[in-house]
Amino acid sequence: MNSVILDVSVAVLSLIVLIISIFALPVVLPAGYAIILALVLFIICMSGGGYIISNNHKTE
């Protein structure tokens, strides 16, 4: 599969995780901690997706 499509799909899914986290986490945590945790989850999703793509999809 094209690496650009994979990168865009990881970015879109990470953005969806961020948006859901921003709305869902303040229900169970104080607002400050919830926003920080949402950003950490977003960074983990972006980093993990990039790491998996770079290891599984080598350019020839």
C-alpha distance matrix in Angstrom:
0.0 3.8 6.3 8.7 7.5 7.4 10.7 12.1 11.7 13.3 15.9 16.8 17.1 19.2 21.3 22.0 23.1 25.3 26.9 27.6 29.0 31.2 32.8 33.0 34.1 37.3 38.6 38.9 39.2 41.3 39.5 39.2 37.7 35.3 33.9 33.5 31.8 29.4 28.5 28.1 25.8 23.7 23.6 22.8 19.8 18.5 19.3 18.0 14.6 14.5 15.9 13.5 10.4 12.5 13.7 10.8 8.2 10.8 10.8 12.5
3.8 0.0 3.8 5.5 5.5 6.5 8.9 10.2 10.9 12.7 14.6 15.7 16.9 18.6 20.3 21.5 22.9 24.6 26.2 27.4 28.7 30.6 32.4 33.0 34.0 37.0 38.6 39.0 39.1 40.8 38.8 38.3 37.1 34.8 33.0 32.7 31.3 28.8 27.5 27.5 25.5 23.0 22.7 22.4 19.6 17.6 18.6 18.0 14.5 13.7 15.7 14.1 10.5 12.0 14.2 12.1 8.9 10.7 9.8 11.9
6.3 3.8 0.0 3.8 5.4 5.0 6.1 8.6 9.8 10.5 12.2 14.2 15.3 16.3 18.3 20.0 21.0 22.4 24.4 25.7 26.6 28.4 30.5 31.2 31.8 34.8 36.6 36.9 36.7 38.3 36.2 35.5 34.2 32.2 30.3 29.7 28.5 26.2 24.6 24.4 22.7 20.1 19.5 19.3 16.8 14.4 15.1 15.0 11.6 10.2 12.3 11.4 7.6 8.8 11.6 10.3 7.2 9.0 8.6 11.7
8.7 5.5 3.8 0.0 3.8 5.4 5.1 6.1 8.5 9.9 10.5 12.2 14.2 15.3 16.4 18.4 19.9 20.9 22.6 24.4 25.5 26.9 29.0 30.0 30.8 33.5 35.5 36.1 35.9 37.2 34.9 34.2 33.3 31.2 29.0 28.7 27.8 25.2 23.5 23.9 22.3 19.3 19.0 19.5 16.8 14.2 15.6 16.0 12.6 11.2 14.2 13.8 10.2 11.5 14.7 13.8 11.0 12.6 11.7 14.6
7.5 5.5 5.4 3.8 0.0 3.8 5.5 5.2 6.1 8.6 9.9 10.5 12.2 14.1 15.3 16.5 18.3 19.8 21.1 22.5 24.1 25.7 27.4 28.3 29.4 32.3 33.9 34.6 34.8 36.3 34.1 33.9 32.9 30.4 28.5 28.5 27.3 24.5 23.4 23.8 21.7 18.9 19.2 19.4 16.2 14.3 16.2 16.1 12.3 12.1 15.1 13.9 10.7 13.1 15.7 14.2 11.8 14.2 14.0 16.7
7.4 6.5 5.0 5.4 3.8 0.0 3.8 5.5 5.1 6.2 8.6 9.9 10.6 12.1 14.2 15.4 16.4 18.3 20.1 21.1 22.3 24.3 26.1 26.6 27.5 30.5 32.2 32.5 32.6 34.4 32.4 32.1 30.7 28.4 26.7 26.4 25.0 22.4 21.3 21.3 19.1 16.6 16.7 16.4 13.3 11.6 13.2 12.6 8.8 9.0 11.7 10.2 7.3 10.2 12.6 11.1 9.4 12.4 13.1 16.2
10.7 8.9 6.1 5.1 5.5 3.8 0.0 3.8 5.5 5.2 6.2 8.7 10.0 10.5 12.3 14.3 15.3 16.4 18.4 20.1 20.9 22.4 24.7 25.5 26.1 28.9 30.9 31.3 31.0 32.4 30.3 29.6 28.5 26.4 24.3 23.9 22.9 20.4 18.8 19.0 17.3 14.4 14.1 14.5 11.7 9.2 11.0 11.4 8.0 7.2 10.6 10.5 7.7 9.8 13.0 12.6 10.9 13.3 13.8 17.2
12.1 10.2 8.6 6.1 5.2 5.5 3.8 0.0 3.8 5.5 5.0 6.1 8.6 9.7 10.5 12.3 14.2 15.2 16.5 18.4 19.7 21.0 22.9 24.1 25.1 27.7 29.6 30.5 30.3 31.7 29.3 29.0 28.2 25.7 23.6 23.8 22.9 19.9 18.6 19.5 17.6 14.4 15.0 15.8 12.7 10.5 13.2 13.8 10.4 10.4 14.0 13.7 11.3 13.6 16.6 16.0 14.3 16.8 16.9 20.2
11.7 10.9 9.8 8.5 6.1 5.1 5.5 3.8 0.0 3.8 5.4 5.1 6.1 8.4 9.8 10.6 12.3 14.1 15.4 16.5 18.1 19.9 21.5 22.2 23.5 26.4 27.9 28.6 28.9 30.6 28.5 28.5 27.4 24.8 23.1 23.4 22.0 19.0 18.4 19.0 16.5 13.8 14.9 15.1 11.5 10.4 13.2 12.9 9.4 10.7 13.9 12.8 10.9 14.1 16.4 15.3 14.3 17.3 18.1 21.3
13.3 12.7 10.5 9.9 8.6 6.2 5.2 5.5 3.8 0.0 3.8 5.5 5.2 6.0 8.5 9.9 10.4 12.2 14.3 15.3 16.2 18.2 20.2 20.7 21.4 24.4 26.1 26.5 26.5 28.2 26.3 26.0 24.6 22.2 20.6 20.5 18.9 16.3 15.4 15.6 13.2 10.7 11.4 11.3 7.8 6.7 9.5 9.2 5.9 7.7 10.8 10.2 9.1 12.1 14.4 13.9 13.6 16.6 17.9 21.4
15.9 14.6 12.2 10.5 9.9 8.6 6.2 5.0 5.4 3.8 0.0 3.8 5.5 5.1 6.1 8.7 9.8 10.4 12.3 14.3 15.1 16.4 18.6 19.7 20.4 23.0 25.1 25.8 25.5 26.7 24.4 24.0 23.2 20.8 18.7 18.8 17.9 14.9 13.6 14.6 12.7 9.4 10.4 11.5 8.5 6.5 10.0 11.0 8.4 9.2 12.7 13.1 11.9 14.2 17.0 17.0 16.3 18.9 19.8 23.3
16.8 15.7 14.2 12.2 10.5 9.9 8.7 6.1 5.1 5.5 3.8 0.0 3.8 5.4 5.1 6.3 8.7 9.8 10.6 12.4 14.1 15.3 16.9 18.2 19.5 22.1 23.8 24.9 25.0 26.4 24.0 24.3 23.6 20.7 18.8 19.6 18.6 15.2 14.7 16.1 13.8 10.8 12.8 13.8 10.4 9.6 13.2 13.7 11.0 12.6 16.0 15.7 14.5 17.3 19.9 19.4 18.7 21.6 22.3 25.7
17.1 16.9 15.3 14.2 12.2 10.6 10.0 8.6 6.1 5.2 5.5 3.8 0.0 3.8 5.4 5.0 6.2 8.6 9.9 10.6 12.1 14.2 15.7 16.1 17.5 20.4 21.8 22.6 23.0 24.8 22.9 23.3 22.1 19.1 17.8 18.5 16.8 13.6 13.8 14.7 11.7 9.4 11.9 11.9 8.3 8.8 12.3 11.9 9.6 12.2 15.0 14.3 14.0 17.1 19.0 18.4 18.4 21.6 23.0 26.4
19.2 18.6 16.3 15.3 14.1 12.1 10.5 9.7 8.4 6.0 5.1 5.4 3.8 0.0 3.8 5.4 5.0 6.2 8.7 9.9 10.3 12.2 14.5 15.0 15.6 18.5 20.4 20.9 20.7 22.3 20.3 20.2 19.0 16.4 14.8 15.1 13.6 10.5 10.2 11.0 8.5 5.7 8.2 8.8 5.6 6.0 9.7 10.0 8.7 10.9 13.6 13.9 14.0 16.6 18.6 18.8 19.0 21.9 23.4 27.0
21.3 20.3 18.3 16.4 15.3 14.2 12.3 10.5 9.8 8.5 6.1 5.1 5.4 3.8 0.0 3.8 5.4 5.0 6.2 8.6 9.7 10.5 12.6 14.1 15.0 17.3 19.4 20.6 20.4 21.5 19.0 19.2 18.7 15.8 13.8 14.8 14.0 10.4 10.1 12.2 10.2 7.1 10.0 11.6 9.0 8.9 12.6 13.6 12.2 13.9 17.0 17.4 17.1 19.6 22.0 22.1 22.0 24.7 25.8 29.4
22.0 21.5 20.0 18.4 16.5 15.4 14.3 12.3 10.6 9.9 8.7 6.3 5.0 5.4 3.8 0.0 3.8 5.4 5.2 6.1 8.4 9.9 10.9 12.0 13.7 16.3 17.7 19.0 19.5 21.1 18.9 19.8 19.1 15.7 14.5 16.1 14.6 11.0 12.0 13.8 11.0 9.0 12.4 13.2 10.4 11.4 15.0 15.1 13.7 16.1 18.9 18.7 18.7 21.6 23.5 23.2 23.3 26.4 27.7 31.2
23.1 22.9 21.0 19.9 18.3 16.4 15.3 14.2 12.3 10.4 9.8 8.7 6.2 5.0 5.4 3.8 0.0 3.8 5.6 5.2 5.9 8.5 10.1 10.2 11.2 14.2 15.7 16.4 16.8 18.7 16.9 17.6 16.3 13.1 12.4 13.5 11.4 8.1 9.6 10.8 7.6 6.6 10.2 10.5 8.1 10.1 13.3 13.1 12.6 15.4 17.5 17.5 18.2 21.0 22.6 22.6 23.3 26.3 28.1 31.6
25.3 24.6 22.4 20.9 19.8 18.3 16.4 15.2 14.1 12.2 10.4 9.8 8.6 6.2 5.0 5.4 3.8 0.0 3.8 5.5 5.1 6.1 8.7 9.9 10.2 12.6 14.8 15.8 15.4 16.6 14.4 14.7 14.0 10.9 9.3 10.7 9.6 5.8 6.8 9.1 7.2 5.4 9.1 10.6 9.2 10.4 13.5 14.4 14.2 16.3 18.6 19.3 19.9 22.2 24.1 24.6 25.1 27.9 29.4 33.0
26.9 26.2 24.4 22.6 21.1 20.1 18.4 16.5 15.4 14.3 12.3 10.6 9.9 8.7 6.2 5.2 5.6 3.8 0.0 3.8 5.4 5.2 6.5 8.6 10.2 11.9 13.8 15.6 15.7 16.8 14.2 15.4 15.2 11.8 10.4 12.8 12.0 8.3 9.8 12.6 10.7 9.2 12.9 14.4 12.7 13.8 17.1 17.8 17.3 19.4 22.0 22.4 22.7 25.2 27.3 27.4 27.7 30.6 31.9 35.4
27.6 27.4 25.7 24.4 22.5 21.1 20.1 18.4 16.5 15.3 14.3 12.4 10.6 9.9 8.6 6.1 5.2 5.5 3.8 0.0 3.8 5.5 5.3 5.9 8.2 10.6 11.6 13.2 14.1 15.9 14.1 15.8 15.1 11.4 11.2 13.6 11.9 8.6 11.3 13.2 10.7 10.4 14.2 14.8 13.1 15.1 18.2 18.2 17.9 20.6 22.7 22.7 23.4 26.2 27.8 27.7 28.4 31.5 33.2 36.7
29.0 28.7 26.6 25.5 24.1 22.3 20.9 19.7 18.1 16.2 15.1 14.1 12.1 10.3 9.7 8.4 5.9 5.1 5.4 3.8 0.0 3.8 5.4 5.1 5.4 8.3 10.0 10.9 11.1 12.9 11.4 12.7 11.5 7.9 8.0 10.1 8.1 5.2 8.5 10.2 8.1 8.7 12.3 12.8 12.0 14.3 16.9 17.1 17.5 20.1 21.9 22.3 23.5 25.9 27.3 27.7 28.7 31.6 33.5 37.1
31.2 30.6 28.4 26.9 25.7 24.3 22.4 21.0 19.9 18.2 16.4 15.3 14.2 12.2 10.5 9.9 8.5 6.1 5.2 5.5 3.8 0.0 3.8 5.8 6.0 7.0 9.6 11.3 10.9 11.6 9.1 10.6 10.5 7.0 6.1 9.3 8.8 5.9 8.5 11.2 10.3 10.2 13.5 15.0 14.5 16.1 18.7 19.6 20.0 22.1 24.1 24.9 25.8 28.0 29.8 30.4 31.1 33.8 35.4 39.0
32.8 32.4 30.5 29.0 27.4 26.1 24.7 22.9 21.5 20.2 18.6 16.9 15.7 14.5 12.6 10.9 10.1 8.7 6.5 5.3 5.4 3.8 0.0 3.8 6.0 6.5 7.7 10.4 11.1 12.1 10.0 12.6 12.7 9.0 9.2 12.6 11.8 9.3 12.2 14.7 13.3 13.4 16.9 18.0 17.2 19.0 21.8 22.3 22.4 24.9 26.9 27.3 28.2 30.7 32.4 32.6 33.3 36.3 37.9 41.4
33.0 33.0 31.2 30.0 28.3 26.6 25.5 24.1 22.2 20.7 19.7 18.2 16.1 15.0 14.1 12.0 10.2 9.9 8.6 5.9 5.1 5.8 3.8 0.0 3.8 5.8 5.8 7.6 9.2 11.3 10.5 13.1 12.2 8.6 10.1 12.9 11.1 9.3 12.9 14.4 12.6 13.8 17.2 17.5 16.8 19.3 21.8 21.7 22.2 25.0 26.6 26.7 28.1 30.7 31.9 32.0 33.2 36.3 38.2 41.7
34.1 34.0 31.8 30.8 29.4 27.5 26.1 25.1 23.5 21.4 20.4 19.5 17.5 15.6 15.0 13.7 11.2 10.2 10.2 8.2 5.4 6.0 6.0 3.8 0.0 3.8 5.3 5.6 5.9 8.3 7.9 10.1 8.7 5.2 7.7 10.0 8.1 7.4 11.1 12.2 11.1 12.9 15.9 16.1 16.3 18.8 20.8 20.9 22.0 24.6 25.9 26.4 28.1 30.3 31.4 32.0 33.4 36.2 38.3 41.9
37.3 37.0 34.8 33.5 32.3 30.5 28.9 27.7 26.4 24.4 23.0 22.1 20.4 18.5 17.3 16.3 14.2 12.6 11.9 10.6 8.3 7.0 6.5 5.8 3.8 0.0 3.8 5.5 5.0 5.8 5.1 8.3 8.1 5.3 7.7 10.6 9.9 9.6 12.8 14.4 14.1 15.6 18.3 19.1 19.5 21.7 23.7 24.2 25.3 27.6 29.0 29.8 31.3 33.5 34.7 35.5 36.7 39.4 41.3 45.0
38.6 38.6 36.6 35.5 33.9 32.2 30.9 29.6 27.9 26.1 25.1 23.8 21.8 20.4 19.4 17.7 15.7 14.8 13.8 11.6 10.0 9.6 7.7 5.8 5.3 3.8 0.0 3.8 5.9 7.8 8.3 11.7 11.2 8.6 11.3 14.0 12.8 12.5 16.0 17.3 16.4 18.1 21.1 21.4 21.5 24.0 26.1 26.1 27.1 29.8 31.1 31.5 33.1 35.5 36.5 37.0 38.3 41.3 43.4 46.9
38.9 39.0 36.9 36.1 34.6 32.5 31.3 30.5 28.6 26.5 25.8 24.9 22.6 20.9 20.6 19.0 16.4 15.8 15.6 13.2 10.9 11.3 10.4 7.6 5.6 5.5 3.8 0.0 3.8 7.1 9.0 11.7 10.0 8.2 11.7 13.5 11.7 12.4 15.9 16.4 15.6 18.0 20.6 20.4 21.0 23.8 25.4 25.2 26.7 29.4 30.2 30.6 32.7 34.9 35.6 36.2 37.9 40.8 43.1 46.6
39.2 39.1 36.7 35.9 34.8 32.6 31.0 30.3 28.9 26.5 25.5 25.0 23.0 20.7 20.4 19.5 16.8 15.4 15.7 14.1 11.1 10.9 11.1 9.2 5.9 5.0 5.9 3.8 0.0 3.8 6.3 8.2 6.5 5.6 9.3 10.6 9.5 11.0 14.0 14.5 14.5 17.0 19.1 19.3 20.4 23.0 24.2 24.5 26.3 28.6 29.4 30.3 32.3 34.2 35.1 36.1 37.7 40.3 42.6 46.2
41.3 40.8 38.3 37.2 36.3 34.4 32.4 31.7 30.6 28.2 26.7 26.4 24.8 22.3 21.5 21.1 18.7 16.6 16.8 15.9 12.9 11.6 12.1 11.3 8.3 5.8 7.8 7.1 3.8 0.0 3.8 5.7 5.6 6.1 8.8 10.3 10.6 12.1 14.5 15.4 16.3 18.2 20.1 20.9 22.3 24.3 25.6 26.4 28.2 30.2 31.1 32.4 34.2 35.9 37.0 38.2 39.7 42.1 44.2 47.8
39.5 38.8 36.2 34.9 34.1 32.4 30.3 29.3 28.5 26.3 24.4 24.0 22.9 20.3 19.0 18.9 16.9 14.4 14.2 14.1 11.4 9.1 10.0 10.5 7.9 5.1 8.3 9.0 6.3 3.8 0.0 3.8 5.6 5.0 6.2 8.7 9.8 10.4 12.4 14.2 15.2 16.4 18.5 19.9 20.9 22.6 24.2 25.4 26.8 28.6 30.0 31.3 32.8 34.5 36.0 37.1 38.2 40.7 42.4 46.1
39.2 38.3 35.5 34.2 33.9 32.1 29.6 29.0 28.5 26.0 24.0 24.3 23.3 20.2 19.2 19.8 17.6 14.7 15.4 15.8 12.7 10.6 12.6 13.1 10.1 8.3 11.7 11.7 8.2 5.7 3.8 0.0 3.8 5.4 5.5 6.4 8.7 10.0 11.0 12.5 14.4 15.6 16.9 18.6 20.2 21.5 22.7 24.3 26.0 27.4 28.6 30.3 31.9 33.1 34.7 36.2 37.3 39.4 41.2 44.9
37.7 37.1 34.2 33.3 32.9 30.7 28.5 28.2 27.4 24.6 23.2 23.6 22.1 19.0 18.7 19.1 16.3 14.0 15.2 15.1 11.5 10.5 12.7 12.2 8.7 8.1 11.2 10.0 6.5 5.6 5.6 3.8 0.0 3.8 5.5 5.1 6.0 8.5 9.9 10.4 12.1 14.1 15.3 16.3 18.2 19.9 20.8 22.0 24.0 25.6 26.4 28.0 29.9 31.2 32.4 34.0 35.4 37.6 39.6 43.3
35.3 34.8 32.2 31.2 30.4 28.4 26.4 25.7 24.8 22.2 20.8 20.7 19.1 16.4 15.8 15.7 13.1 10.9 11.8 11.4 7.9 7.0 9.0 8.6 5.2 5.3 8.6 8.2 5.6 6.1 5.0 5.4 3.8 0.0 3.8 5.5 5.1 6.0 8.6 9.8 10.4 12.2 14.2 15.1 16.3 18.3 19.8 20.6 22.2 24.2 25.3 26.6 28.3 30.0 31.2 32.4 33.7 36.2 38.1 41.8
33.9 33.0 30.3 29.0 28.5 26.7 24.3 23.6 23.1 20.6 18.7 18.8 17.8 14.8 13.8 14.5 12.4 9.3 10.4 11.2 8.0 6.1 9.2 10.1 7.7 7.7 11.3 11.7 9.3 8.8 6.2 5.5 5.5 3.8 0.0 3.8 5.4 5.0 6.2 8.6 9.8 10.5 12.4 14.2 15.3 16.5 18.2 19.7 21.0 22.5 24.1 25.6 26.9 28.4 30.1 31.4 32.3 34.6 36.3 40.0
33.5 32.7 29.7 28.7 28.5 26.4 23.9 23.8 23.4 20.5 18.8 19.6 18.5 15.1 14.8 16.1 13.5 10.7 12.8 13.6 10.1 9.3 12.6 12.9 10.0 10.6 14.0 13.5 10.6 10.3 8.7 6.4 5.1 5.5 3.8 0.0 3.8 5.4 5.2 6.2 8.7 9.9 10.6 12.3 14.3 15.4 16.4 18.0 19.9 21.1 22.2 24.1 25.7 26.8 28.3 30.0 31.1 33.1 34.9 38.7
31.8 31.3 28.5 27.8 27.3 25.0 22.9 22.9 22.0 18.9 17.9 18.6 16.8 13.6 14.0 14.6 11.4 9.6 12.0 11.9 8.1 8.8 11.8 11.1 8.1 9.9 12.8 11.7 9.5 10.6 9.8 8.7 6.0 5.1 5.4 3.8 0.0 3.8 5.4 5.0 6.1 8.5 9.8 10.4 12.2 14.2 15.1 16.0 18.0 19.8 20.6 22.1 24.0 25.4 26.5 28.0 29.4 31.7 33.8 37.5
29.4 28.8 26.2 25.2 24.5 22.4 20.4 19.9 19.0 16.3 14.9 15.2 13.6 10.5 10.4 11.0 8.1 5.8 8.3 8.6 5.2 5.9 9.3 9.3 7.4 9.6 12.5 12.4 11.0 12.1 10.4 10.0 8.5 6.0 5.0 5.4 3.8 0.0 3.8 5.4 5.1 6.2 8.7 9.9 10.6 12.4 14.2 15.2 16.4 18.3 19.8 21.0 22.4 24.2 25.7 26.8 27.8 30.3 32.2 35.9
28.5 27.5 24.6 23.5 23.4 21.3 18.8 18.6 18.4 15.4 13.6 14.7 13.8 10.2 10.1 12.0 9.6 6.8 9.8 11.3 8.5 8.5 12.2 12.9 11.1 12.8 16.0 15.9 14.0 14.5 12.4 11.0 9.9 8.6 6.2 5.2 5.4 3.8 0.0 3.8 5.4 5.0 6.2 8.6 9.8 10.5 12.1 13.9 15.3 16.4 18.0 19.8 21.0 22.3 24.1 25.6 26.4 28.5 30.2 33.9
28.1 27.5 24.4 23.9 23.8 21.3 19.0 19.5 19.0 15.6 14.6 16.1 14.7 11.0 12.2 13.8 10.8 9.1 12.6 13.2 10.2 11.2 14.7 14.4 12.2 14.4 17.3 16.4 14.5 15.4 14.2 12.5 10.4 9.8 8.6 6.2 5.0 5.4 3.8 0.0 3.8 5.4 5.1 6.1 8.6 9.9 10.4 11.9 14.0 15.3 16.1 18.0 19.7 20.8 22.2 23.9 25.1 27.2 29.2 32.9
25.8 25.5 22.7 22.3 21.7 19.1 17.3 17.6 16.5 13.2 12.7 13.8 11.7 8.5 10.2 11.0 7.6 7.2 10.7 10.7 8.1 10.3 13.3 12.6 11.1 14.1 16.4 15.6 14.5 16.3 15.2 14.4 12.1 10.4 9.8 8.7 6.1 5.1 5.4 3.8 0.0 3.8 5.5 5.0 6.1 8.6 9.8 10.3 12.0 14.1 15.0 16.2 18.0 19.7 20.9 22.0 23.4 25.9 28.1 31.7
23.7 23.0 20.1 19.3 18.9 16.6 14.4 14.4 13.8 10.7 9.4 10.8 9.4 5.7 7.1 9.0 6.6 5.4 9.2 10.4 8.7 10.2 13.4 13.8 12.9 15.6 18.1 18.0 17.0 18.2 16.4 15.6 14.1 12.2 10.5 9.9 8.5 6.2 5.0 5.4 3.8 0.0 3.8 5.4 5.1 6.2 8.5 9.8 10.6 12.2 14.1 15.4 16.5 18.2 20.0 21.1 21.9 24.3 26.0 29.7
23.6 22.7 19.5 19.0 19.2 16.7 14.1 15.0 14.9 11.4 10.4 12.8 11.9 8.2 10.0 12.4 10.2 9.1 12.9 14.2 12.3 13.5 16.9 17.2 15.9 18.3 21.1 20.6 19.1 20.1 18.5 16.9 15.3 14.2 12.4 10.6 9.8 8.7 6.2 5.1 5.5 3.8 0.0 3.8 5.5 5.2 5.9 8.3 9.8 10.5 11.9 14.0 15.2 16.2 18.0 19.7 20.6 22.5 24.3 28.1
22.8 22.4 19.3 19.5 19.4 16.4 14.5 15.8 15.1 11.3 11.5 13.8 11.9 8.8 11.6 13.2 10.5 10.6 14.4 14.8 12.8 15.0 18.0 17.5 16.1 19.1 21.4 20.4 19.3 20.9 19.9 18.6 16.3 15.1 14.2 12.3 10.4 9.9 8.6 6.1 5.0 5.4 3.8 0.0 3.8 5.5 5.1 5.7 8.3 9.8 10.2 11.9 13.9 15.1 16.2 17.8 19.2 21.4 23.7 27.3
19.8 19.6 16.8 16.8 16.2 13.3 11.7 12.7 11.5 7.8 8.5 10.4 8.3 5.6 9.0 10.4 8.1 9.2 12.7 13.1 12.0 14.5 17.2 16.8 16.3 19.5 21.5 21.0 20.4 22.3 20.9 20.2 18.2 16.3 15.3 14.3 12.2 10.6 9.8 8.6 6.1 5.1 5.5 3.8 0.0 3.8 5.5 5.2 5.9 8.4 9.8 10.5 12.0 14.0 15.4 16.2 17.4 20.0 22.2 25.8
18.5 17.6 14.4 14.2 14.3 11.6 9.2 10.5 10.4 6.7 6.5 9.6 8.8 6.0 8.9 11.4 10.1 10.4 13.8 15.1 14.3 16.1 19.0 19.3 18.8 21.7 24.0 23.8 23.0 24.3 22.6 21.5 19.9 18.3 16.5 15.4 14.2 12.4 10.5 9.9 8.6 6.2 5.2 5.5 3.8 0.0 3.8 5.6 5.3 6.1 8.5 10.1 10.6 12.1 14.3 15.4 15.9 18.1 19.9 23.6
19.3 18.6 15.1 15.6 16.2 13.2 11.0 13.2 13.2 9.5 10.0 13.2 12.3 9.7 12.6 15.0 13.3 13.5 17.1 18.2 16.9 18.7 21.8 21.8 20.8 23.7 26.1 25.4 24.2 25.6 24.2 22.7 20.8 19.8 18.2 16.4 15.1 14.2 12.1 10.4 9.8 8.5 5.9 5.1 5.5 3.8 0.0 3.8 5.5 5.1 6.0 8.6 9.9 10.5 12.2 14.1 15.1 16.8 18.9 22.6
18.0 18.0 15.0 16.0 16.1 12.6 11.4 13.8 12.9 9.2 11.0 13.7 11.9 10.0 13.6 15.1 13.1 14.4 17.8 18.2 17.1 19.6 22.3 21.7 20.9 24.2 26.1 25.2 24.5 26.4 25.4 24.3 22.0 20.6 19.7 18.0 16.0 15.2 13.9 11.9 10.3 9.8 8.3 5.7 5.2 5.6 3.8 0.0 3.8 5.5 5.1 6.1 8.5 9.9 10.6 12.0 13.7 16.0 18.6 22.1
14.6 14.5 11.6 12.6 12.3 8.8 8.0 10.4 9.4 5.9 8.4 11.0 9.6 8.7 12.2 13.7 12.6 14.2 17.3 17.9 17.5 20.0 22.4 22.2 22.0 25.3 27.1 26.7 26.3 28.2 26.8 26.0 24.0 22.2 21.0 19.9 18.0 16.4 15.3 14.0 12.0 10.6 9.8 8.3 5.9 5.3 5.5 3.8 0.0 3.8 5.4 5.2 6.1 8.5 10.0 10.5 11.5 14.2 16.5 20.0
14.5 13.7 10.2 11.2 12.1 9.0 7.2 10.4 10.7 7.7 9.2 12.6 12.2 10.9 13.9 16.1 15.4 16.3 19.4 20.6 20.1 22.1 24.9 25.0 24.6 27.6 29.8 29.4 28.6 30.2 28.6 27.4 25.6 24.2 22.5 21.1 19.8 18.3 16.4 15.3 14.1 12.2 10.5 9.8 8.4 6.1 5.1 5.5 3.8 0.0 3.8 5.5 5.1 6.0 8.5 9.9 10.2 12.1 14.0 17.7
15.9 15.7 12.3 14.2 15.1 11.7 10.6 14.0 13.9 10.8 12.7 16.0 15.0 13.6 17.0 18.9 17.5 18.6 22.0 22.7 21.9 24.1 26.9 26.6 25.9 29.0 31.1 30.2 29.4 31.1 30.0 28.6 26.4 25.3 24.1 22.2 20.6 19.8 18.0 16.1 15.0 14.1 11.9 10.2 9.8 8.5 6.0 5.1 5.4 3.8 0.0 3.8 5.5 5.2 6.2 8.5 9.9 11.5 14.2 17.6
13.5 14.1 11.4 13.8 13.9 10.2 10.5 13.7 12.8 10.2 13.1 15.7 14.3 13.9 17.4 18.7 17.5 19.3 22.4 22.7 22.3 24.9 27.3 26.7 26.4 29.8 31.5 30.6 30.3 32.4 31.3 30.3 28.0 26.6 25.6 24.1 22.1 21.0 19.8 18.0 16.2 15.4 14.0 11.9 10.5 10.1 8.6 6.1 5.2 5.5 3.8 0.0 3.8 5.5 5.2 5.9 8.1 10.6 13.6 16.8
10.4 10.5 7.6 10.2 10.7 7.3 7.7 11.3 10.9 9.1 11.9 14.5 14.0 14.0 17.1 18.7 18.2 19.9 22.7 23.4 23.5 25.8 28.2 28.1 28.1 31.3 33.1 32.7 32.3 34.2 32.8 31.9 29.9 28.3 26.9 25.7 24.0 22.4 21.0 19.7 18.0 16.5 15.2 13.9 12.0 10.6 9.9 8.5 6.1 5.1 5.5 3.8 0.0 3.8 5.5 5.3 5.4 8.2 10.7 14.1
12.5 12.0 8.8 11.5 13.1 10.2 9.8 13.6 14.1 12.1 14.2 17.3 17.1 16.6 19.6 21.6 21.0 22.2 25.2 26.2 25.9 28.0 30.7 30.7 30.3 33.5 35.5 34.9 34.2 35.9 34.5 33.1 31.2 30.0 28.4 26.8 25.4 24.2 22.3 20.8 19.7 18.2 16.2 15.1 14.0 12.1 10.5 9.9 8.5 6.0 5.2 5.5 3.8 0.0 3.8 5.8 5.5 6.4 8.9 12.4
13.7 14.2 11.6 14.7 15.7 12.6 13.0 16.6 16.4 14.4 17.0 19.9 19.0 18.6 22.0 23.5 22.6 24.1 27.3 27.8 27.3 29.8 32.4 31.9 31.4 34.7 36.5 35.6 35.1 37.0 36.0 34.7 32.4 31.2 30.1 28.3 26.5 25.7 24.1 22.2 20.9 20.0 18.0 16.2 15.4 14.3 12.2 10.6 10.0 8.5 6.2 5.2 5.5 3.8 0.0 3.8 5.8 6.7 10.2 12.9
10.8 12.1 10.3 13.8 14.2 11.1 12.6 16.0 15.3 13.9 17.0 19.4 18.4 18.8 22.1 23.2 22.6 24.6 27.4 27.7 27.7 30.4 32.6 32.0 32.0 35.5 37.0 36.2 36.1 38.2 37.1 36.2 34.0 32.4 31.4 30.0 28.0 26.8 25.6 23.9 22.0 21.1 19.7 17.8 16.2 15.4 14.1 12.0 10.5 9.9 8.5 5.9 5.3 5.8 3.8 0.0 3.8 6.2 9.8 12.1
8.2 8.9 7.2 11.0 11.8 9.4 10.9 14.3 14.3 13.6 16.3 18.7 18.4 19.0 22.0 23.3 23.3 25.1 27.7 28.4 28.7 31.1 33.3 33.2 33.4 36.7 38.3 37.9 37.7 39.7 38.2 37.3 35.4 33.7 32.3 31.1 29.4 27.8 26.4 25.1 23.4 21.9 20.6 19.2 17.4 15.9 15.1 13.7 11.5 10.2 9.9 8.1 5.4 5.5 5.8 3.8 0.0 3.8 6.5 9.2
10.8 10.7 9.0 12.6 14.2 12.4 13.3 16.8 17.3 16.6 18.9 21.6 21.6 21.9 24.7 26.4 26.3 27.9 30.6 31.5 31.6 33.8 36.3 36.3 36.2 39.4 41.3 40.8 40.3 42.1 40.7 39.4 37.6 36.2 34.6 33.1 31.7 30.3 28.5 27.2 25.9 24.3 22.5 21.4 20.0 18.1 16.8 16.0 14.2 12.1 11.5 10.6 8.2 6.4 6.7 6.2 3.8 0.0 3.8 6.3
10.8 9.8 8.6 11.7 14.0 13.1 13.8 16.9 18.1 17.9 19.8 22.3 23.0 23.4 25.8 27.7 28.1 29.4 31.9 33.2 33.5 35.4 37.9 38.2 38.3 41.3 43.4 43.1 42.6 44.2 42.4 41.2 39.6 38.1 36.3 34.9 33.8 32.2 30.2 29.2 28.1 26.0 24.3 23.7 22.2 19.9 18.9 18.6 16.5 14.0 14.2 13.6 10.7 8.9 10.2 9.8 6.5 3.8 0.0 3.8
12.5 11.9 11.7 14.6 16.7 16.2 17.2 20.2 21.3 21.4 23.3 25.7 26.4 27.0 29.4 31.2 31.6 33.0 35.4 36.7 37.1 39.0 41.4 41.7 41.9 45.0 46.9 46.6 46.2 47.8 46.1 44.9 43.3 41.8 40.0 38.7 37.5 35.9 33.9 32.9 31.7 29.7 28.1 27.3 25.8 23.6 22.6 22.1 20.0 17.7 17.6 16.8 14.1 12.4 12.9 12.1 9.2 6.3 3.8 0.0
